[in-house]
Each structure stands twice: as structure tokens, then as C-alpha cells.
Amino acid sequence: MPEHDPAVTAAIDGELALLDPQVRRSPERVAALLHPDFHEFGASGRHWSRAAIIAALAEPSDVESPAVVTSRMRGVRLAPDLVHLTFDTERDGRHAHRSSLWRRTDAGWLLYFHQATPFSERPE
């Protein structure tokens, strides 16, 4: 089952680390989790390169960012060296559906691609 797959577990652990404020503030720690060919389509619509996202996350801020809350995180191994994660996030009232591809390398599981799509939460 995908939820018991060590590859999926490694990708989830990496994804959660990247959401940790202490990790995000450390360019070295972020870089250690991103594939050399990483790129992202952010919730803003912006295309982020590896260097741009590392620099943006390291920028000092006067205001502490609210915590990111994740839900519905699921993963599936698409190939021996590729895991796809999907999950939702909420931070400061903003919601996004997220999709990540993690690739196994000699350095371990690294985030290769990420996309965030904003959505409005509607009462059911």
C-alpha cells in the first residue's frame, strides 16, 4: 500500500520539513531538499527556480509567518525513483491544493517539482 511505502514516507518527511519555518529560513537546509533541476509554479502563478525559491525563503521578515496547516496528504510511487504527493495547505486564511514530485538521487529523495493552486474553502 502506498502509505506504507518507504519512498512515500521519505517524500512526506521531506515535504513536511520544507514547511517547517526553521528549515525554510535556512538556505542550506532548503537546498539539501531540492533537486538541482527543481522548479515550482506557486500559488501566486509565479514560476520559481531553485535559486529563486531558496533566496526568497531566506529573506528576513519583520513579521513571523503563521504556521502552515496541511491536510489530506497522500502519496504514490509512480516509478522506482519517483513519488507523487498531493495535499492541501492553509495559512493565514489562504488555501491551496498542492502537488509535488520527489525523485530519488544519490543524495536521497529530493523535491523535483511543486505546484500550488489556490482555492476558496466553501462550507459544506
N, C-alpha and C positions, 0 to 999 in steps of 0.2 A: 504494500500500500504506500502511496506517495508520502503520507505524513510520517512514516517510519523509515523513509529512505535517508541514509546519512548525508547524501548530496543535498537533498531538500533541507534537512536540518542545518547544514553548513550555510546554505544560502539565506535561510531565515535568520540565523545568528548574525550573518554579515549585514543583512538589511536592517535589523534592529540596532546593530552597532552604529550604522550610518545615521540613524535617527536620534542617537544619544547626543545631547548638547556638548558633552565633554569631548567626544570623538569629533564632532563637527567643527569644533574650534581648533583642532589640531591638524594642520596641513599634512603632517607626516602620517597620522593615523588614517585620515581620509584617503591619502594617496595609496596606502598599503591595501586598501579595499577596492580600489578602482583599477580596472583593466587598462593597459596602455592605450587602447583604442576606444575607451569609454566615450559615450555621448548620451545626451538626455534632451527630451522635449519636455520642458517644465510646464507646470500648471498655468504659467503666465503666457505660454505659447512660444517662449524663447527657446532657441536651440543652444545647449550648453556643451562645451568641450570639456575634456578632463581638466585642463589647466584653468579654465574659467570657473568651473564649479569649485575647485579647490581654493582658488583665490577668493571667491565670493563668500564661501563658508568661513574663511579665516578672518574676514574683515571684522574689526571690533565694532561693537554696538553698545550704545548707551542704555538700551532697553533690553532686558532679558527676554528672550523669545518664550512664549508659552510652550508648554510641553506638547509634543505630537502624540495623539492617541491613535493607535492602529486598531483595525478590526477586520475580520473575515480574511485573514492571511492564509493563503493556500499555495501549495507548490506542487509542481510535477516535473519529473525528469523527462526532458524531450529527447535527449541523446546521452551517451555515457558521460560527456563533458559539458552538458548544458541543462540548466534548471530554469524554469519559468515560474516566477512568483506573481500573484495578484493579491491586492489588498486595498483597503480604504484607509484614509487618514482624515483626521480632524484636528485643526489647530486654529485657535482664536476664532472659531465660528466658520472657518473655511473648510470645505470638504473636497476630497479628490479621490478618484479611482486611480490606482497605481498598478503598473506592470513593469517587472524587472526581469532581465535575462542575466544569469550568472554563469560564467564559464570557468571550468577547472583549468588551471595553469600549473606550471612547476612551482609557483608561489602559493598555490591554494585556490580557493574559489574567489573569483573577483567579479565585481559588477561590470558588465559589458555595456548594457543599455538600460535606460529607465525612461518611462513616460508617465506623466501625471495629467489627468483630465478632470477639471473642476466639475462639481455637480452641486445642486441645491438639495438639501435634505428636506423631504416633504413628510408631513405627518401621515401615518398610515390609517 
